[in-house]
């Protein structure tokens, strides 16, 4: 009931903050939504528990690895936008 509504609201707030931050660097709305989905999905508790329980990653290593994925994804998106803007006449 209410707890589900609160979790949904929090996710929406996080997603909006991510969209805002990403839109400062990226203009492709579809790419922004893809990155928001990636970040939110990877940051879910289940993914973090799997990395710890199954792969025995420390909390520090989990944070480092997830951060690296985010950085790589954003760098790729920026690179794709730069290539697309150069391709336009």
C-alpha positions as CSV (number, residue, x, y, z in Angstrom):
1,X,0.0,0.0,0.0
2,X,1.6,3.2,1.2
3,X,5.1,1.8,1.4
4,X,4.9,0.8,-2.3
5,X,3.7,4.4,-3.2
6,X,6.7,5.8,-1.2
7,X,9.2,3.6,-3.0
8,X,7.6,4.5,-6.4
9,X,7.8,8.2,-5.5
10,X,11.5,7.9,-4.5
11,X,12.3,6.1,-7.7
12,X,10.6,8.8,-9.7
13,X,12.6,11.5,-7.8
14,X,15.9,9.6,-8.4
15,X,15.0,9.2,-12.1
16,X,14.2,12.8,-12.5
17,X,17.5,13.9,-10.9
18,X,19.4,11.6,-13.1
19,X,17.6,12.9,-16.2
20,X,18.4,16.4,-15.2
21,X,22.1,15.7,-14.6
22,X,22.4,13.7,-17.9
23,X,20.6,16.3,-19.9
24,X,23.3,18.8,-19.0
25,X,25.7,16.7,-21.1
26,X,23.4,14.8,-23.5
27,X,20.7,16.0,-25.9
28,X,19.4,12.7,-27.1
29,X,16.3,12.0,-25.0
30,X,16.2,8.3,-25.9
31,X,19.9,7.9,-24.8
32,X,19.1,9.8,-21.5
33,X,16.2,7.4,-20.8
34,X,18.4,4.4,-21.6
35,X,21.1,5.6,-19.2
36,X,18.5,6.3,-16.5
37,X,17.1,2.8,-16.8
38,X,20.6,1.3,-16.7
39,X,21.7,3.3,-13.6
40,X,18.5,2.6,-11.7
41,X,18.5,-1.1,-12.6
42,X,22.2,-1.6,-11.6
43,X,21.7,0.3,-8.4
44,X,18.8,-1.9,-7.2
45,X,19.5,-3.7,-4.0
46,X,19.3,-7.2,-5.7
47,X,22.2,-6.4,-8.0
48,X,24.3,-5.3,-5.1
49,X,23.4,-8.3,-3.0
50,X,24.3,-10.6,-5.9
51,X,27.7,-9.0,-6.3
52,X,28.4,-9.4,-2.6
53,X,26.8,-12.8,-2.0
54,X,27.7,-14.6,-5.2
55,X,30.9,-12.9,-6.3
56,X,32.1,-11.9,-2.8
57,X,32.7,-8.2,-3.8
58,X,33.3,-5.9,-1.0
59,X,31.0,-2.9,-0.7
60,X,33.9,-0.6,-1.8
61,X,34.5,-2.8,-4.9
62,X,30.8,-2.9,-5.7
63,X,30.7,0.9,-5.6
64,X,33.8,1.2,-7.8
65,X,32.6,-1.3,-10.4
66,X,29.1,0.2,-10.7
67,X,30.7,3.7,-10.9
68,X,32.9,2.4,-13.8
69,X,29.9,1.1,-15.6
70,X,28.1,4.4,-15.3
71,X,31.2,6.4,-16.4
72,X,31.7,4.1,-19.4
73,X,28.0,4.3,-20.4
74,X,28.0,8.1,-20.2
75,X,31.3,8.4,-22.1
76,X,29.9,6.2,-24.9
77,X,26.7,8.3,-25.1
78,X,28.7,11.5,-25.3
79,X,30.9,9.9,-28.0
80,X,27.8,8.8,-30.0
81,X,26.4,12.3,-29.8
82,X,29.6,13.8,-31.0
83,X,29.8,11.4,-33.9
84,X,26.2,12.0,-34.8
85,X,26.7,15.8,-34.7
86,X,29.7,15.5,-37.0
87,X,27.8,13.3,-39.5
88,X,25.1,16.0,-39.9
89,X,25.6,18.3,-42.8
